[in-house]
Amino acid sequence: MEGLTKIDDLGQPRVVIVGGGFGGLALAQALADVPVQVVLIDKQNYHAFQPLLYQVATAGLAADTIVAPFRKTLGEQKNFYFRLAGVQSIDPAAQVIETTIGLLRYDYLVLATGATANYFGDAEMQRHAITLKSVSDALELRNTLLANFEQALQLGDMEKINSLLDFVIVGGGPTGVEMAGALSELRAHVFPKDYRELDFKEMDIHLVQSGPVLLKGMSAQASAKALEYLRDLGVEVLLDARVKSYDGYTVTLSDGQRLITRTLIWAAGVTGAPVAGLEAGCLLPSNRYRVDEFNRVAGYDNVFAIGDIALMSGQPDYPEGHPQVAQPALQQGQRLGQNLALQLAGRPMQPFVYHDKGSMATVGRNRAVADIKLFGREYHLSGLLAWLAWSLVHVMSLVNFRSRVAVAFTWAWNYWSQDKGLRYIIGRVKTAPAVDAGTTAEKAIV
Amino acid sequence: MEGLTKIDDLGQPRVVIVGGGFGGLALAQALADVPVQVVLIDKQNYHAFQPLLYQVATAGLAADTIVAPFRKTLGEQKNFYFRLAGVQSIDPAAQVIETTIGLLRYDYLVLATGATANYFGDAEMQRHAITLKSVSDALELRNTLLANFEQALQLGDMEKINSLLDFVIVGGGPTGVEMAGALSELRAHVFPKDYRELDFKEMDIHLVQSGPVLLKGMSAQASAKALEYLRDLGVEVLLDARVKSYDGYTVTLSDGQRLITRTLIWAAGVTGAPVAGLEAGCLLPSNRYRVDEFNRVAGYDNVFAIGDIALMSGQPDYPEGHPQVAQPALQQGQRLGQNLALQLAGRPMQPFVYHDKGSMATVGRNRAVADIKLFGREYHLSGLLAWLAWSLVHVMSLVNFRSRVAVAFTWAWNYWSQDKGLRYIIGRVKTAPAVDAGTTAEKAIV
């Protein structure tokens, strides 16, 4: 890139949105008929549907079925402009952001940069763990676990083999629970056919949760049921357990217990992805921007933050902020779109009110838990009914029609065949530190 | 990998197949019920359907729809073993091959390593050109052309913009023709919607063919019709033209003409991918192994070569060898499977006879050419009928049922919507040499 940006000046106020996740995309769409120029910048040219990344990582869905190129999704929106770029800093006095491709003027700036994995400063963990925040992460995890099995075939030493077959998932939220469930289904139905030479009774899946329950934030019923499902599927769930360190081979827990794995999946919490340039006071210790009920960043009139990167004050039900999931981001994006229209029309903005529709998580075939809020009442579902509800809600939430058809079709196929067909290694593999080959002579002819 | 291989000894003759393209895969399948151990080694864990790579590169098909993981495709075959590895050399006296994961003994060795792009020793061309021999190549090309357009939006200088919008395809065989057609369809129906800010009248597609006709080897009718179709679609076809050099920006032709492009697609012939260790005499100048009518490599009893890497002597109709396409490879793999069974049963092997079913190439929507050989007669089709035949043959040739359904579905969708939906940049982008930003001041605020 040449560091030189060129963009039409429409003579209308320009809204620059940084990040095209659930919030940024919803906002861009909500501004379709508002007399503003919408400029979205993102480091990817597509929106990724994060809640299904774990299925990409476990060979259940193709990456392309859960992504939506921005230019395709929003291409017909006349006031929409996209730039493939990362943001580097903000100059709020000049109303300019610096990006990887140059300087961009704004009238309204909306930060929707989301959150990244929080390793709590553990650089060794960050180096060795795999996380699930992007499509590239998911593909890397899929490639790595398949490459691990290929490599395990070469080894004689049982501990070395186990280091490749075993998985440790850190974090008992939806991502951790769903990942553990998907891996156990692969272990039961798919891998034994592919790798007849390996003994899958040796494949252990550990789920490490720091608190006393899984799916914190969901109902007690849901938490208990998810635990029951996972244990039924043979996942070793460690509650009230914390990971102290991981060197790429040995996981050490706080109580001294050790687990051996070359694949640690980090799903243990996130931290905001803030941008340099705003006053320090508006950034909270969680790296989220403090925003008011109109999603305005504290101290600024024309800088907003939505979604995971925002923490809204004055919300008695959510003193620590709204949950960092899709729904609040989406609703904030929609509300902010309406509010910008109101403001341009000289009318007062409406405060954001979060409508919690409930939460759900799936563990496997016919097994899910759901807390659904309807007409002020909460319903707790589990089993087949929850699983159908989860599937339906996720298909309908996908951004475009093509994705909905493709995901529904793939799920039907996978369900019917008990198979996950996307077991190919294309692209990057996370290289674990070399395992000593042990005492067997190298270059033996077999 | 630890350089240490472990594999069951079944007490049966071991057939080691190097490469799982059309030939290697067909052979492995043909040996399903033969009392041998089949060991396939490949650098990828999947078979890729090369004839459709150009559609992956032009956002028409997802990569996963045209690949078939070996372990899934052949997983139920009890005598089948797979190892993810590359071959390094052969020791025919010891009957051992050296691979990236160790030494492997064989009773019968089958080289099915295929062919790679032939740059005729031009290292600069090899560094800057993109080819279409693997899934990674196709994805890299897709990523690169999309990234080019994103970058073109940033530039003011028309020559620089054109260097990003223009494409030069070298080679007028099926890959070159199909690629040119697919790019012209993207130019007509897809890109102008995505990139409203670019003027697609500026996007030139050049197809450079060294000989006087396109699709050499097909009928004169087919060649002429393909040329007509491409010119209708606005492709600039240069016949009897040769590329002299390419520095990543300027293409110089033999007659001195210059074309500017940052994306040169090399589809101008292939060379064999031989393995070290066999006697020099059996390797021909085209880097293909000289084989007899049983696909035995000259001078060896238990070393075979099939497909692109083999050149069969004593074939009056094919003095330069069979065409380096799917059909001969597939048929040789099947025949060799039968011949190994015969040999083990102490019966004489049957010579290979190539059954040419004809050739076809598609240029675009409803536009294709086909020479079909049926019952000793040759039929020349073009237009809609040829296009339907091409589509049907390609869908039916895909390795597994899932791919057939997915490709047929995607094609129906693309046809109906006149869209190619897979326009996302995931993974590697070919980085062209930096383009001088020209006189415009850097860091201008826009």
HADDOCK unambig.tbl for C-alpha pairs under 7 A between the chains (distance, minus, plus):
assign (segid A and resid 1 and name CA) (segid B and resid 151 and name CA) 6.32 0.50 0.50
assign (segid A and resid 2 and name CA) (segid B and resid 437 and name CA) 5.77 0.50 0.50
assign (segid A and resid 3 and name CA) (segid B and resid 442 and name CA) 6.28 0.50 0.50
assign (segid A and resid 3 and name CA) (segid B and resid 443 and name CA) 6.43 0.50 0.50
assign (segid A and resid 4 and name CA) (segid B and resid 154 and name CA) 5.96 0.50 0.50
assign (segid A and resid 4 and name CA) (segid B and resid 442 and name CA) 5.53 0.50 0.50
assign (segid A and resid 4 and name CA) (segid B and resid 443 and name CA) 5.82 0.50 0.50
assign (segid A and resid 4 and name CA) (segid B and resid 444 and name CA) 6.68 0.50 0.50
assign (segid A and resid 5 and name CA) (segid B and resid 154 and name CA) 4.86 0.50 0.50
assign (segid A and resid 5 and name CA) (segid B and resid 446 and name CA) 6.49 0.50 0.50
assign (segid A and resid 6 and name CA) (segid B and resid 153 and name CA) 6.81 0.50 0.50
assign (segid A and resid 6 and name CA) (segid B and resid 154 and name CA) 5.16 0.50 0.50
assign (segid A and resid 6 and name CA) (segid B and resid 155 and name CA) 6.87 0.50 0.50
assign (segid A and resid 6 and name CA) (segid B and resid 446 and name CA) 6.19 0.50 0.50
assign (segid A and resid 7 and name CA) (segid B and resid 446 and name CA) 6.35 0.50 0.50
assign (segid A and resid 45 and name CA) (segid B and resid 424 and name CA) 5.99 0.50 0.50
assign (segid A and resid 45 and name CA) (segid B and resid 425 and name CA) 6.38 0.50 0.50
assign (segid A and resid 46 and name CA) (segid B and resid 424 and name CA) 6.10 0.50 0.50
assign (segid A and resid 62 and name CA) (segid B and resid 64 and name CA) 6.95 0.50 0.50
assign (segid A and resid 64 and name CA) (segid B and resid 62 and name CA) 6.95 0.50 0.50
assign (segid A and resid 64 and name CA) (segid B and resid 422 and name CA) 6.83 0.50 0.50
assign (segid A and resid 69 and name CA) (segid B and resid 423 and name CA) 6.23 0.50 0.50
assign (segid A and resid 69 and name CA) (segid B and resid 424 and name CA) 5.78 0.50 0.50
assign (segid A and resid 71 and name CA) (segid B and resid 194 and name CA) 5.13 0.50 0.50
assign (segid A and resid 72 and name CA) (segid B and resid 194 and name CA) 6.36 0.50 0.50
assign (segid A and resid 75 and name CA) (segid B and resid 193 and name CA) 6.27 0.50 0.50
assign (segid A and resid 75 and name CA) (segid B and resid 194 and name CA) 5.66 0.50 0.50
assign (segid A and resid 84 and name CA) (segid B and resid 150 and name CA) 6.53 0.50 0.50
assign (segid A and resid 102 and name CA) (segid B and resid 443 and name CA) 5.41 0.50 0.50
assign (segid A and resid 103 and name CA) (segid B and resid 443 and name CA) 5.87 0.50 0.50
assign (segid A and resid 103 and name CA) (segid B and resid 444 and name CA) 6.46 0.50 0.50
assign (segid A and resid 103 and name CA) (segid B and resid 445 and name CA) 4.87 0.50 0.50
assign (segid A and resid 103 and name CA) (segid B and resid 446 and name CA) 6.58 0.50 0.50
assign (segid A and resid 104 and name CA) (segid B and resid 445 and name CA) 5.58 0.50 0.50
assign (segid A and resid 104 and name CA) (segid B and resid 446 and name CA) 5.32 0.50 0.50
assign (segid A and resid 105 and name CA) (segid B and resid 445 and name CA) 6.35 0.50 0.50
assign (segid A and resid 105 and name CA) (segid B and resid 446 and name CA) 5.87 0.50 0.50
assign (segid A and resid 150 and name CA) (segid B and resid 84 and name CA) 6.56 0.50 0.50
assign (segid A and resid 151 and name CA) (segid B and resid 1 and name CA) 6.32 0.50 0.50
assign (segid A and resid 153 and name CA) (segid B and resid 6 and name CA) 6.83 0.50 0.50
assign (segid A and resid 154 and name CA) (segid B and resid 4 and name CA) 5.99 0.50 0.50
assign (segid A and resid 154 and name CA) (segid B and resid 5 and name CA) 4.89 0.50 0.50
assign (segid A and resid 154 and name CA) (segid B and resid 6 and name CA) 5.18 0.50 0.50
assign (segid A and resid 155 and name CA) (segid B and resid 6 and name CA) 6.91 0.50 0.50
assign (segid A and resid 193 and name CA) (segid B and resid 75 and name CA) 6.27 0.50 0.50
assign (segid A and resid 194 and name CA) (segid B and resid 71 and name CA) 5.15 0.50 0.50
assign (segid A and resid 194 and name CA) (segid B and resid 72 and name CA) 6.36 0.50 0.50
assign (segid A and resid 194 and name CA) (segid B and resid 75 and name CA) 5.66 0.50 0.50
assign (segid A and resid 422 and name CA) (segid B and resid 64 and name CA) 6.84 0.50 0.50
assign (segid A and resid 423 and name CA) (segid B and resid 69 and name CA) 6.27 0.50 0.50
assign (segid A and resid 424 and name CA) (segid B and resid 45 and name CA) 6.02 0.50 0.50
assign (segid A and resid 424 and name CA) (segid B and resid 46 and name CA) 6.12 0.50 0.50
assign (segid A and resid 424 and name CA) (segid B and resid 69 and name CA) 5.78 0.50 0.50
assign (segid A and resid 425 and name CA) (segid B and resid 45 and name CA) 6.39 0.50 0.50
assign (segid A and resid 437 and name CA) (segid B and resid 2 and name CA) 5.73 0.50 0.50
assign (segid A and resid 442 and name CA) (segid B and resid 3 and name CA) 6.31 0.50 0.50
assign (segid A and resid 442 and name CA) (segid B and resid 4 and name CA) 5.57 0.50 0.50
assign (segid A and resid 443 and name CA) (segid B and resid 3 and name CA) 6.48 0.50 0.50
assign (segid A and resid 443 and name CA) (segid B and resid 4 and name CA) 5.84 0.50 0.50
assign (segid A and resid 443 and name CA) (segid B and resid 102 and name CA) 5.46 0.50 0.50
assign (segid A and resid 443 and name CA) (segid B and resid 103 and name CA) 5.87 0.50 0.50
assign (segid A and resid 444 and name CA) (segid B and resid 4 and name CA) 6.69 0.50 0.50
assign (segid A and resid 444 and name CA) (segid B and resid 103 and name CA) 6.50 0.50 0.50
assign (segid A and resid 445 and name CA) (segid B and resid 103 and name CA) 4.89 0.50 0.50
assign (segid A and resid 445 and name CA) (segid B and resid 104 and name CA) 5.60 0.50 0.50
assign (segid A and resid 445 and name CA) (segid B and resid 105 and name CA) 6.36 0.50 0.50
assign (segid A and resid 446 and name CA) (segid B and resid 5 and name CA) 6.49 0.50 0.50
assign (segid A and resid 446 and name CA) (segid B and resid 6 and name CA) 6.20 0.50 0.50
assign (segid A and resid 446 and name CA) (segid B and resid 7 and name CA) 6.39 0.50 0.50
assign (segid A and resid 446 and name CA) (segid B and resid 103 and name CA) 6.57 0.50 0.50
assign (segid A and resid 446 and name CA) (segid B and resid 104 and name CA) 5.30 0.50 0.50
assign (segid A and resid 446 and name CA) (segid B and resid 105 and name CA) 5.87 0.50 0.50
